[in-house]
Amino acid sequence: MDDQQIAHNNAMNSPGDNTLPSAADVVYLDTAARTRIDLRVLNAIRDSYLMHYTDPKNTQHLLGKQTADAVLNAQLQIGKSIGGNPQGIIFAGGAAEANNLAIFGAARAAPEKRHLITFETEPPSVFAPCQLLESEFGYTLSVLSVDSSGQVDTSEIMRCITDDTLFISISYINKEVGTIQDIAAISSMTQVHGALLHSDCSLALGRTPINVNHLPIDLLTISGHKIHGPYGAGFVWARPGIAFVAASGGKKTPHGTQSCNLDVPNIVGLGLATELASAEVEATSATLQKLTGYLKSKLHQAISNIHIITPENNAVPGILYLSIEGIESNDLITAVDGVAFSAGLASSVGKAKPGKMSRAISLPPEASRNYIRLSPDKDLTREAIDTAVTRLADGIKALRLKP
């Protein structure tokens, strides 16, 4: 890590004091929602803006060829990082577009299959296209539940899946609890029925190894904002040989081709971010494991009546989902100025209705709105965690003293 990166991290993680923290003093515990861009990636994007400003499809001149080579290099970086054929990569403008491309691309390729399976804890970028296929195109949509730890019930999938099932769409990592799903067991069922398995692996990459030679996913999506990469950049990887047709720029194209105008600098950044996440996964995972354990111990010491929902085993490091008795999460997020975290389901922040994850977890009824998610950055210091816990404890104490 260079001096510039260290200075940047120190500024972000400075504990400061407990009074009206500045933006640089806020302790960031929300990396499961969005990560800070890695300076190595940022520098690569900047260089690309200065170098790759021509149309990558116009390779008749040198500058166009250099730009096309930059896109190809990003594909090669990504392919090597996930163990997949780089020709199966289609670039997209972030998580929503990547998941939409995966879902609609599968539907276009096999219109005879009319049944979809997903889960109630999936993000809107999965839910919305599935619901659209149901409401406007006559598909049957099965929305299944998860258990108290965020794990899917494979027996429920077995009862639901048929030969008419087009795909099962499930995130590899439960984005609230951090639970790792049993992709191998799910894939064994899709293969029997000729269905596809789509998985958003954005939260997994960089926290646990991803290799599609061993992970039986047919359509894999990644978003740059989850892996210290560029915002508004992502990709779909389609396993060679599967039925998949992407629509781009008004044209239908087989997977492995790209017919839209490409955001080359962000593609360059995404390629590097994917490469770094894969190459550094062992060190990152070990660091997050230590930080998460330290955070958990400090929370138990400082705050009474909390319930850690994230399981000890079978979960990625760096995510803690918990319930705090007697405290509404949205009240807490307002009461604590110096800590950034998610109040329950990230897409439901600010809403009074409990998130889908909270309704699926076996907690006392009065605790259904008391859940928060804490997800430390890999470069967070223990001193910053101490500060965050103190601020959270003070906010909880003040709220509990209110009549």
N, C-alpha and C positions, 0 to 999 in steps of 0.2 A: 504494500500500500504506500503510495507516494505522499510527500508532505502536503500537497494540495488536498488530497482526499482526507488525510488525517485532520487537517484544519477544518475542512467542511463538516466532518463528522463531529468534531468537538463542539463546533458552533451549534449543531442540531441537538446534541445530547447534554449541553451544559446544564447542571442542576439549578444554578442560580439560587434565588430565595423563594419564599412562599407568597410574595406579594405581587399581584398584577404582572405576571410574567410577560415578557415580550415574545414575539413570534419565535425568535431564535431560542428562547428559554423553554418553550413548550416541549414536554416529553412526548414523543410520538410513539403510540402503542396501537397503531392501526394499519400495519403493513399487510394484513389480510385483505384490506380494502384497496390500498394503493401504496406502492413503494416509491421511495425517493430514487431518482435516476442516478445510476453509477456514473461518476465523472469520466471514466474511461469511455463509456457509451456516449455521453454527452459530447465529448471531444471528437469521437468518430463521426457523430451526426454533423457537427459543425464543419469538420473537414470535408464531409461529403457534400454539404451545401455549396462549398466553394469549388469542388471538383466535378461533381456529377449533376450538372444543370442541363444536360441535353436529353433528348428522347432516347431511352435505351433500345427502342425498336429500330432506330435509324443507325445501323452499324456500318453504313457506307463511309463514314468518316471516323477518325480516331477517337474523338471525344464521345461519340455515341457508343463506340465499342467499349471504351473504358467504363461508361455508365452501365452498359449491359453486363460487363464483367463484374461490376460491384454487386449487381442483383444476383448473378450466378454464385458469387462467392458467399453471399448471405444464405442462399439455398444450401450450399455445401456445408456451411457452418451449422445450420439447423439440422440438416440430415445427419451429419456426424454426431451431433449432440444428442439426438433422440434415437439414433440407430436405424433411421429410416431412409428410404430412397428419396433423395432431394427432388426428384421429378414429381413427387406427390405433393409438393408444397404449393399452396395458393395463398398469397398475401392478402391481408384484409385490414380494414381501418379499426382495429380493436376487437374487444371481446364480443360485443353485440353482433358486429358484422361477421366475425369468424363463425360464431355459433349459428347465425342465420344461414350462412353459406353452407355449413355442414348439413343442417336440417333440410333446407329446401333443395340442396344438391342431391341428397338421398331420395327425396320425394320425386324429383324430376326423372331420376334414372330408373325408378321402379314404381310407376304409377298404379300398377295392379295390386300392390300391397297397401292396405288401408288402415292398419292398426299401429298406433304409436304408444310407447310406454316411457314415462318419465316419473319424477318424484317431486313431492310437494316442497322440498327444500331446494330445488334447482333455481337458478337465477332467472330474472325476467327475459334475458337474451335467449334462454331455452324455452321458457314457458310461453312467451308471446308467439313465436312462430308455430309451436305445437298447437296452441289454441286457435290460431288463424287457420291452420290446416283442418282443424275440427269444425270450426264455425262456418267457414266459407267454402271448403272443398269436400266436406262430408266424411272426413276421416274419423275414426273412433280413437279417442284418447283415454288411456288409463293412467291416472295419477296415483302413484303408490306412496305409502308412508315410510317412515324410518323408525327405528326403535329409540330407546331412551338415551343411547350413546351416539345417535346420528347414523347408525349402521342400517343398511337396507336388509330386509328379510327376503332371502333368496327363495324361500318356499312360496312367498307371495308372488314373486316373479314367475315361478314355475306354474302356478295356478292360472296366471294371466296370459302368458305368452302363447301364441299360436303360429301356424304357418302363414297367417295373414299379417303378422307383425313385421313392420318395415324396419324399425330400430328401437333400441333402448338407449335413452340419453341420460347419463348420470355423471356428475363430476367425480373425478378420481378421489378428491379430497372434499369432505363436507366443509363448506366454506365458513360455517359458524363454529362447529365443534372441533374441526380438524381431523375427524375420523377418516382412516384410509379404507376405501371400499374394496370388497373382494372382487376385483375385476375378472380374475381367472374363472371364478364360479359363475359370474354373470355371462361371461363370454361362452362358456360351455353350453349354456342354454340358447344363446343366439345362434350358435353354429348349428345346433340340432334343427332349428326352425328356419334357417336361412335368413335370419335377421342381421342387421348391422348393430355394432356397439359404438356409440358416439360418446366421447368423454372430454369435458373441459379439464385440462390438466394444468391450468395456469398456477394454481396454488401448490401443485406438487413439484413442478420444475424448480430446482434449486433447494428444495427441502428434502426430497427423496429421489433416488435415481429413477430416470425415465429411459427405458429402452424398448422400443416397439417390437424388437425381436423376441422379447420375453413377456411383454405386456400386450395381451391380445386385443388391442383396440383397433377398430377399422377407420374411424374418423376421430382425429385428435386435434383439439384446438388449444391455442395458447394466446394470451394477451400480454403485451409488453409491460403494461403498468403494474403487473403482479410480480415481475422478475427484475426489477431495477432497470427496466428498459424504457423506450419511448412511449408516451401516452398516445392513444389513437393508432396503435399499430398492433397487428396480430397475424396469425396464420392458421390455416387448416391444413393438416396433413392427412391425405387419403391413402390407405393401403393399396398398393398396386393390385389390379384385378377385380376390385369391388365395383359395384354399379354406383356411379357417382357422376353427376353432371352439374357443373357450376355455371351460373349465368352471370356474365360480367360485361358491362358496357353495351347491354342490349343483345348480346350474343350468347348462345349456349356453347360451352366449351368443355371437353373432357378434362378430368382432373390432371394436373401436371402442366397445364397451360395457363397463361395470364394474358387477358385481352384488354384490361383496363389501364388507365394512366396510373403509373406507379409512383408512390411517394418514396423515391430512392433513398434520401437521407434517413428516413425513419426505418426503411428496410435494412439499411446498413447497420443502424443502431440495434434493431431487433435481432439481426444475425449475431452481432457481438454479444448482446445481452444473453441470448440463448446459450452461446458457447461458454460464457463465463459462469452462468448458472449451473451448467452441467459439469464444467471442469472443477468448480469450487464447491460442489454439493456436499462432499464429505466434511470439509472444514466448516461450511455454513451450518450444516445440520448439527454438528457437535457444539458449535457456539450457541445456536438457538436452544439446544437441549439444556445447556448450562444456564442460560439466561432465563428460560422458562421455569426451570426448577427453582432458581433463586427468587424469581418473581412470585411464584406460588408460596414459597416459605415465608416471604415477607408479608404477603397478603394475610396468611393465616395468623401471623404474629400481631398484625396491626388492626385487623378487622374481625369482629365477631359475627357469627351466624352467616357464613358464606358457604355456598355449595359449588364445588368444582365439578363441572359436568364433563369436560374433556377427559376421556379415559386415559389411564396411566400407560396402557399399551395400545398398539394399533392406531396411533394418531401421529401426525407429523409434529415436529417440534415447532415452537414459535406461535402457538395458538392456545389461549386459555378462554374457555367459555364458562361463565359462572353466574350464579344467582346470589343476590344479596338481600337477605330478608328485611322487609320493612322499607325498602328503598325502591322507588320507581326509577328505572334506568334513565329515562329522559330527563327527570329532575336532577339526577346526578351529573349528567353530561353538561347541564346548564350551571350547576353549582361549582364545578371544578374547572377553573380557568386554565390551569397549567398542564393538563394532560389531554391528549387527543386519542380517543378510542371510540368504538362503536357501541351504541345502545341497542342490543339485541340484533335482529336481522338488519344487515347493513342497508338494504333497500327500503326498510321501514322506519329509519331514523326520523324522529319527529312526529310519528303517528302514534295515536293512543292505542291502536289495536295491536295486540301481541303478534310477533312474527310467527311464521309457520313452524320454525324450529322449536320455539318455546311451547307451542301447543302439542308437539310430538314428544316432548320430554316429560317424564313422570316426576313432576314437582307438585308441591301443595298448591291449590288454586290461588292462594294469595301471593304466590311467588311468580306467577305467570308473566308479570311485567317487571320483574326485578333482575333481568339477565343482562350481562354486558359481555363483550368480547375484547380481550386484550391480546395484542399481537406485536411483540417487540421487534425492532429492527436488528439485523445481525451485527450492526456496529454500535448498538446501545451499550452504555457503560452501567456498571452496578450502581454507581453514584446516581445516575439518572433514574434508575429503577427505584432506589431509595426515596428520591424526591417525589416520583410519581405516586408511590404507595402512601407517603405522608400526605400528599395533597388529596388523594382519594379518601384516605381515612378521615381527614379533617372535614371534607365535604359530606361524608356519610354521617359523621358525628353531628354536624350542624343540622342535617336533614332529620335525623332521629330525635333531635331535641325540639324540633318544631311541634307545636300542639296539633 
